Amino acid sequence: MVAAIDSAQRRLRWQCRRGLLELDWLLERFLDRDYPTLSAAERQAFEQLLSYPDPQLQWWLLEGGRVEAPERLRGVIELCLQA
């Protein structure tokens, strides 16, 4: 199980590299600090969040547009912002 988590975290770390330093920093910090303690549903939401393009993530995570995010992603967005 630990190996599966490590493998998933390595894959997700690569997906956290966005090209905008602020996003990289926020997403990687969240991955390191909080991802291991997330529920299965929260992990799935985080993976879905990473599938969105950079401008959308920037709006939700850095510019205060999180209330416009899909309902299924709002919880993980809030967790990211607390990291």
WOZIUR-V411767 format. One record per residue. N is the residue number from 1. RES is the residue in one letter. PHI is phi in whole degrees, -180 to 180 (* if undefined). OMEGA is omega in radians with two decimals (* if undefined). Layout:
N,RES,PHI,OMEGA
N,RES,PHI,OMEGA
This chain:
1,M,*,-3.14
2,V,-62,3.13
3,A,-63,3.12
4,A,-66,3.11
5,I,-67,3.12
6,D,-60,3.12
7,S,-63,3.11
8,A,-64,-3.14
9,Q,-67,3.08
10,R,-64,3.11
11,R,-63,-3.14
12,L,-68,3.11
13,R,-60,3.11
14,W,-63,3.13
15,Q,-70,3.11
16,C,-74,3.12
17,R,-79,-2.95
18,R,-104,-3.06
19,G,106,3.04
20,L,-117,-3.00
21,L,-52,-3.12
22,E,-63,3.10
23,L,-67,3.12
24,D,-55,-3.08
25,W,-61,-3.10
26,L,-64,-3.09
27,L,-69,3.12
28,E,-68,3.09
29,R,-63,3.10
30,F,-62,3.14
31,L,-59,-3.11
32,D,-68,-2.99
33,R,-87,-2.94
34,D,-114,-3.06
35,Y,-55,-3.11
36,P,-61,-3.09
37,T,-98,-3.10
38,L,-74,3.01
39,S,-73,3.12
40,A,-59,-3.14
41,A,-66,3.12
42,E,-68,3.08
43,R,-63,3.11
44,Q,-63,3.12
45,A,-64,3.11
46,F,-64,3.11
47,E,-63,3.07
48,Q,-65,3.12
49,L,-57,-3.12
50,L,-68,3.14
51,S,-81,-3.13
52,Y,-81,3.13
53,P,-69,-3.09
54,D,-53,-3.12
55,P,-61,3.12
56,Q,-69,3.10
57,L,-62,3.11
58,Q,-60,-3.14
59,W,-63,-3.09
60,W,-71,-2.98
61,L,-95,-3.03
62,L,-116,-3.02
63,E,-118,3.02
64,G,81,-3.12
65,G,-89,-3.03
66,R,-64,3.13
67,V,-68,3.11
68,E,-92,3.14
69,A,-71,3.05
70,P,-56,-3.08
71,E,-53,-3.08
72,R,-66,-3.11
73,L,-103,-3.03
74,R,-61,-3.13
75,G,-63,-3.13
76,V,-72,3.05
77,I,-63,3.11
78,E,-62,3.10
79,L,-63,3.11
80,C,-61,-3.11
81,L,-71,3.10
82,Q,-86,-3.06
83,A,-68,*
